């Protein structure tokens, strides 16, 4: 998907710059976050089978609340400032914004977003690994 995005961006006349290399650490952080969430969900769905029906809804909510299809800043401009702040704490929003700013604007994105993105990636992965590993003896027994 990143290759296709790159082709589209280049077709619209935006230049290929060194800033695009920042997409790599952003994608690594997002992969860490996703793996952590997957490990958490894997353990929870072993014990709570009905949770498999709720997970797609939760992931869709995170996806639509991330501002992938719209600008959070534009949608929430007439709302209290705290609402935008809370919305920007969504790690999915931060990963998307970092990549968008890097490729389209040629800048690294706000430093605080990198901190949230890195923190969410590292913490979620660490918690996911420990949470999943602590119940490994129960997997596969039915």
HELIX and SHEET records of a PDB file:
HELIX    1   1 UNK A    2  UNK A   11  1                                  10    
HELIX    2   2 UNK A   18  UNK A   21  5                                   4    
HELIX    3   3 UNK A   22  UNK A   47  1                                  26    
HELIX    4   4 UNK A   51  UNK A   65  1                                  15    
HELIX    5   5 UNK A   72  UNK A   75  1                                   4    
HELIX    6   6 UNK A   81  UNK A   88  1                                   8    
HELIX    7   7 UNK A   91  UNK A  100  1                                  10    
HELIX    8   8 UNK A  101  UNK A  105  3                                   5    
HELIX    9   9 UNK A  111  UNK A  133  1                                  23    
HELIX   10  10 UNK A  136  UNK A  138  5                                   3    
END                                                                             
